[in-house]
Each structure stands twice: as structure tokens, then as C-alpha cells.
Amino acid sequence: MEVQKKIVSKIAESGKKASIYRMQRPRPEAYKGETSLGFLLFDRDSDLNTKDDQALIGAGPRRADPANMGKMIVYTDVDPWRSIFDFDPAEHIVPYAGSCERADKIYEEQRQAQKR
């Protein structure tokens, strides 16, 4: 079964204004990685309470390895309420299954370099 992707019109309704918001979603739990996610949110009716007319463009790491997150992936035309960019807090955060030893070393080296 093929899933149909909802298409959000990028044109405001007659007599209304659409908006593009530059947004940040904090991620304090990811202190060794991306502590916030930035994205652009298009809202067709400029009302952030109505979600069915929104789409976003954002980016995130390709890999879950905190020492090597790989190349950035750009996500386009995302439903904001069904993605890593939504503002709902996670019920739980799954710990990284690998070793953080290498990431901890890199993180500490970067901190020391900033102090200089």
C-alpha cells in the first residue's frame, strides 16, 4: 500500500498572509551533539495553532554516532507535528547504544580549545 503525501499549498488564501518562521527546537538532552534543531516553518494562514497548513525545511545528522554524526541531511516539506522538529517532549529518550568514550574525548578537546 502506497502512502499518499499531503501537499501543503505554498500560496496564501485570498485576502490572507502566509508566514515563514525561523524556529529553534531546544534539545538539552543532546549536550554532546546538536543541542538545538533549527528549521524554517511555512504557515499558510500565519496561525501556528492550525497545523494542517504547515510545512518545514530542516536538517539533522545522518548518523547517531556522537563522535561522527556524518553529513547533514536536509528534510524538505516535512509535516512539523510528525517529525523530530515538533515541540512535544519525548516520553523517554533511548540511550546511545554505543560507547561514548571517543565522543567524550572529542567533546573535551573542543571545550579546552575554546578556552584558549
C-alpha positions in Angstrom: 0.0 0.0 0.0 1.4 3.3 -1.1 1.1 6.2 1.4 0.0 9.5 -0.2 2.0 12.5 0.9 -0.1 15.5 1.9 0.8 18.6 -0.2 0.6 22.0 1.5 -0.1 24.8 -0.9 2.6 27.4 -0.7 0.3 30.3 -1.6 -1.8 32.2 1.0 -5.5 32.1 0.7 -7.1 35.2 -1.0 -7.0 38.1 1.5 -4.7 36.4 4.0 -1.0 36.4 4.6 1.3 33.4 4.8 4.4 33.4 7.0 7.8 31.8 7.1 9.2 31.5 10.6 12.8 30.8 11.6 12.5 28.4 14.5 14.7 26.6 17.1 13.7 23.5 18.9 15.9 23.1 22.1 17.4 19.6 22.8 19.1 19.9 26.2 19.3 16.1 26.4 21.8 16.1 23.5 24.6 18.0 25.2 27.2 16.1 23.2 25.6 16.7 19.8 23.1 19.1 18.4 21.7 20.9 21.4 19.0 22.6 19.2 17.5 22.0 15.9 16.9 24.9 13.5 14.3 24.9 10.8 12.1 27.2 8.6 8.4 26.7 9.1 6.0 27.8 6.4 2.5 28.5 7.7 -0.2 29.2 5.0 -2.5 31.2 7.3 0.1 32.6 9.8 -1.7 30.8 12.6 0.7 28.5 14.4 -2.3 26.8 16.2 -3.5 25.3 12.9 -1.1 22.5 11.9 -2.7 21.2 8.7 -1.4 24.1 6.6 2.3 23.9 7.7 5.4 22.5 6.2 9.0 22.9 7.2 12.6 22.6 6.0 15.2 21.5 8.5 18.3 19.5 8.8 19.8 16.9 11.1 22.7 14.5 11.4 22.8 11.4 9.2 24.3 9.2 11.9 23.6 8.6 15.6 27.2 8.3 16.5 28.1 11.3 18.7 31.7 11.2 17.7 30.9 11.2 14.0 27.5 12.4 13.0 28.2 12.1 9.3 26.9 14.5 6.7 23.9 16.7 7.3 20.6 15.5 5.9 18.2 18.2 4.7 14.5 17.3 5.3 12.1 19.2 3.0 8.3 19.6 3.1 8.1 17.9 6.5 4.9 17.7 8.5 6.1 19.5 11.6 3.9 17.7 14.1 5.2 14.3 12.9 8.9 14.8 13.0 12.0 15.4 15.1 11.1 19.1 14.9 7.9 19.0 16.9 7.8 20.7 20.3 6.2 17.8 22.1 8.6 16.3 24.8 9.6 12.7 24.3 8.1 10.2 26.7 11.6 8.8 27.1 15.0 9.1 25.5 16.7 6.0 24.4 20.3 6.0 25.4 23.0 5.7 22.8 23.8 2.0 22.4 27.5 2.5 21.5 30.4 3.8 23.5 30.7 7.5 24.1 34.3 7.3 25.1 35.6 8.7 21.8 32.9 11.4 21.7 33.7 12.4 25.3 37.4 12.8 24.3 36.5 14.9 21.3 34.0 17.0 23.3 36.6 17.7 26.0 39.2 18.7 23.4 36.8 21.1 21.8 36.0 22.7 25.2 39.7 23.1 26.0 40.3 24.7 22.6 37.5 27.2 23.2 39.1 28.3 26.5 42.3 29.3 24.7 
